[in-house]
Structure formats: structure tokens, C-alpha cells
């Protein structure tokens, strides 16, 4: 089992920035990579960004490319999502997730955090 704890959500004005953190614990050595996914009210959960633990290869949704940056700290088993130039449409609950196999752009991750609310006011 892998446990994930997110932090860093909140309320920000459009154009502002937030940084989300996700600390992983437990059987993290089996984890291939980590991702951030989000779900807005009335919408399906969608992929945002992901990073592979060993290679550091990153993936981004087109909607956040150039504005969001995912990074990792292997020593701390922590993944970050730096979100800049935030827009009202970025408002959602953001989930950190871990995946034990390839396919980090998929939505079917193996372990999930509890989610953190990000609200962008226009």
C-alpha cells in the first residue's frame, strides 16, 4: 500500500500561483510514477500532469502545458505541482495519485490522496 497526503490548495485570484505538494509513504519502491489529476464540479476527473520516479520524464495535459510544472524529490518521496498563471477554469479538486506501471497519462491510478481544493477567482 502507498499512502499519499496532499497539501497546498487554496483560493487565489486569476493570474496567481499555487504550489501543491504530495508526500508518499508506504511501499513507494513499487511505484512507477506519480500524477496529479483534477475534478471540477459536474465534470469527469481529468489528467493534469505526471512524472516518472526513476527517469524524471514528465507529461502534461495540453490545457496546463507552459503554466504548470511537476517536479519530484526522490529523497523525500514528494511530488510538487507548481501552478502559475491560474485561470478560473483551473478550479477543481486536485488529487495526487501513484501508479505502479507505465501509462502515466491514464486516469486509472493505483493509489489516491484525499484531494485538495483549488479555487481560482476571476
Phi, psi and omega in degrees: 000147177237132177253137183232133180232119180264156172205163173108358178289175179161195181252132181216152177280156177304137183093348181276187184228154172215154173235123176263146177236150178219115179261127181254143176216168182095219185278058184289342182292342177275353187280131177279320182193176182233149179221163170242130176231160182220157178221118177268158180304129177078004181239162177281157178295139182228151178290140178244303183199157179206160180213139177275136183299312190280319185264337184077007178298136185244151177227143180223146168289148181301327185291342182242355183300132181090346180246325182253148177224127177257135178223167180223153172235098185298324181296328182260359184052044185232140177240143182238152172231107176273121184244115179245164178049048184294146180240161179302326181287355174277353180299125183182171166272126182258129181246136169269142182213154178240144182230136184268003184214173180294167181101046186292346178276355179283168179261351186265071177283164186271328182225146186227145169278181184278345180095149177223136185279132171240122180237124180247118181268140182264000000 
